[in-house]
Every structure is written in C-alpha cells, then in structure tokens.
Amino acid sequence: MGFIFKPVRWILGQIIIFIDWISRPKPVLRDSQKQEEIDRQTENMALYQFKQCPFCVKTRRQIHRLALTIETRDAKNDKNWNQELINDGGKYQVPCLKITRPDGSVEWMYESSKINQYLEEKFS
C-alpha cells in the first residue's frame, strides 16, 4: 500500500512547489546599508527543510518576503544535514531554524509559525 502513497505525495509536493512559485510574495525593499546589516545578521542562520513540505514552504515564503539570505539545508536528501539535525538539533523535524549566536551558543527553533514569528519580529 505504501508504494501507492509515495507517488501521490510526490505529485502533491510538486503542486505545492508550483503554487508557491506562482504566488510567491514580493520581497521587501530596503536601502543597501540596511540590507547589508540584515545579511550580516542572517549569516549564522540555516533552515533545515524538505523541499516539498508545506510547513517548510510556509517558512521559505516568509524568508523570501522579508528578503533574508538564510541558507537552506535539505535534511531529507543530504545525509550530513540529516544527521546534524538529529544529533545537534535533537530531533528529526522540519522546518528547523538553526541560529548561531555571536557568543557561539546555538538555538534550534522548530515549528513554522514560531520561526515565522521570530523572523517577523526581528527583521520586519
């Protein structure tokens, strides 16, 4: 029975990605100095995600809307990111935003709504 669901999930995932692509919000416009400052702040952030996950799409849309340069890491297809998410983050759940603070401490933030709220409050 599982062999039936895999192609269905793949097709639904492609539909989600297409809808995201055609309906993607326009990014905010900032002056270059402000954008450079925000780019520096996001250098130590990484989003662990699956390309077709609707919750990951939701978070990537927020990142795009806020014009943030946050590295995305494919935790499904890249075994290194997969293991880092499990070993360092503590669980295999996406989306997950890894935030490395200037003092070297690391926060692993889960849940798309929580991540989006954090990004909105910090960068809007």
N, C-alpha and C positions, 0 to 999 in steps of 0.2 A: 504493500500500500504506500510506503514511503517514496517509492520510485515515481509515483504519480504526483506527489506534492512538490517534489524538487523542481520539476519544470514549471509548475504553476507558480511557485514562489519566485522563480527566476523571471517569468513573464511579468508578474505583478511588480517586481522590483524594477524592471526596465520601464514600466509605465510610470512608476513613482519618479524615477530619474528624469524621464521625458517631461512630465508635468512640472517638475521643479525647474527644469531648464527653460521651458517656455513661459513660466510665471515668476521667474526669479526677480526679487525686488531690486530696484536701483540702489547702488551703494551711496552712502552719504558722501558729500563733497566737503573736504577740509582744505585749509591752506597747507602748503607743503611743509611748513615748520611743524604744525600741529600733527600732520600725518606722520612725519618722521619720528616725533616723540611717541606716538602711539605704536609705531612699528618697533621701536626700541622696547617698549613695554611688553609687546607680544612675542619677542624673540625667544623667550623662555617658556613658551606655551606650546602644547601639542595636543591635538584632538585625536584620540583613538576611536576609530569608527569602522563601520561596514558601509560600503558604497550604497547598498540597496535598502538599508534600514531606515524606515520612515522617521524615527526619532533622531537619527544621525542627519538626515536631510533637513529636518527642522533646525538643528543646531548649525549646520553648514549655511543655511539660509540666513541665520542671524549673523554669522561671521561675515558673510558676503554683504549683507545690508549695512553693517557697521564698518565696512571696508577695513577689516582686520587681516593681518598677514600671520595667520596661525597655521603651523604645519599640520597636515592631516596624515595620520598613520593608519594603514589598513591592517587592523587587528585580526581580520578573517583570513587574508591570503598571505600575510607576511609572518612567518613563524617567529621571527625575532620580536616584532611588536606584540604579537600574541603573548609570548612568554613574559615580556616586560610588563604588560598589562596585568597578567595573572600574578607574577612574582612580586612586583613592586606596588602595583595598584591594589592587589588583594582579591580581585575577583574578575571574572570574565564577563564584563558587562559594558556595553557601549550605548550611547556615546560617553566618553570619559575625557575630561579635560585635565591634562597634567600641567600644573603650574609650579615652576621652579622659582622660588623667591630669591632676591639678591643675597640673602644670608645662607643660601644653599638648601634650605628646607623645601620640601616638596609636598604639594597638596594634590590629591587625586579627587576630582569632583565628578560625580556621577549624576545622572538624570538630566535630560534635555531641558526641562523647564528651569531647573536650578542653574544650569550652565548659562542658559539664555538670559536669565535674570541677572546673574553676576556680570556677564558681558555688557548688558544694557546699562547697568548701574555704573560700571567702571569706564565705559567708552562712549556713551551717547552724549 
